[in-house]
Amino acid sequence: MDLLAVGAGPSVLVALREAKRAGLDAVAIDKGPICGALVQHPTYMRWFSTAEKLELSGFPLLISEKNPTRREYLKYCHAYVRHFGLRIVTYHDVTDIAREESFFSVTGRDMFGREYTWRARNVILGTGFYDSPRLLGVPGEDLPKVSHRYTETHYYAGHDVMIVGAGSSAAETALELWRDGARVTVAMRSDRFHTKYWIEPDIENRIKEGSIACHRRVAVQEIRPDDVVLRHESGREVAVANDFVLAMTGYEPDTALLRRLGAIVDPVSKRPELSEAFETTVPGLYVAGTLCAGVESNEIFIENSRDHGPRIVEHIAVRRNPARPVIDASPPPVPGPVAS
């Protein structure tokens, strides 16, 4: 085949549609459902971006309000796949990619452990970053009261909840939990929040009035069943009574496959070295979506990654020799589930 994408987020969906328009044989493989990273977002989230900024390839996103909810956008992505007849194999985990002469050999397993192999002349990695939370690395982080993801307030109402972090996720989660009846404490390494301009005064006013407790310039030292030990930069320690910990500390991109294939990745920022067409230093290996930004995952969103797919496909189409048809020598890839 001409193109195989690992991951099936919005940027890859656009790439598949553009590949189909260009007459390329393309498929995406995802270890979960379509747009699995978006499923990880809070249950009742509503996008700040408006509908027109989230539309893919001009396919209309029709909603009753200005900003779509998480549920509305997930339904939209499924409608996009159905409308354009895109080929997506879900619930198949890609475990390895190897370069073999003029093509890539992609190995994966389904949910029952059965192994499959695909062959493609070009590969897009669009795996995002939600599978690799940035860990605190402290004793007790594996306790059942600790989570690196937030879904909804129902689980925490009436409980003492510590939010670790100072970004938008931390501030918004703290406010939402407080408004739904949780007793919230925020612990941060810095002395201020790094969040949206309209969120900062809200969270700071709640702290100032005493509705939300806040420990600044502290690091979590230990998480215990009934409390959390914080250490101030001065060396002073304090134990804070606690029922749940939400570590809103961000995520780390998984660049293992890129590095294994020989692509250059900055060891600090974890940004892959990319051309203007999002091609890595390995010919035929591309990156799309948030993986392009390395650890600075807040730099890339749906609205500014919608053009990744068209630029990648244009690069592949120009490079391809139309006089030489591409023949897939591999057996049919998977008899398993294809998104509808």
SULQUI-V260258 format. One record per run of one state. SS is the DSSP state (@ for helix, = for strand, . for the rest). FROM is the first residue (numbers start at 1). LEN is the number of residues. If there is no record, write none. Layout:
{{SS:FROM:LEN} {SS:FROM:LEN}}
This chain:
{{.:1:2} {=:3:4} {.:7:3} {@:10:12} {.:22:4} {=:26:4} {.:30:6} {@:36:4} {.:40:6} {=:46:1} {.:47:4} {@:51:4} {.:55:1} {=:56:1} {.:57:2} {=:59:1} {.:60:9} {=:69:1} {@:70:15} {.:85:3} {=:88:2} {.:90:2} {=:92:9} {.:101:2} {=:103:8} {.:111:4} {=:115:6} {.:121:1} {=:122:4} {.:126:7} {=:133:1} {.:134:5} {=:139:1} {.:140:6} {=:146:2} {.:148:5} {@:153:3} {.:156:4} {=:160:5} {.:165:2} {=:167:1} {@:168:12} {.:180:3} {=:183:5} {.:188:6} {=:194:1} {.:195:2} {@:197:12} {.:209:4} {=:213:3} {.:216:2} {=:218:6} {.:224:3} {=:227:6} {.:233:4} {=:237:5} {.:242:2} {=:244:4} {.:248:3} {=:251:1} {.:252:4} {@:256:5} {.:261:4} {=:265:1} {.:266:6} {=:272:1} {.:273:6} {=:279:1} {.:280:5} {=:285:3} {.:288:1} {@:289:5} {.:294:3} {@:297:3} {.:300:2} {@:302:18} {.:320:18} {=:338:1} {.:339:2}}
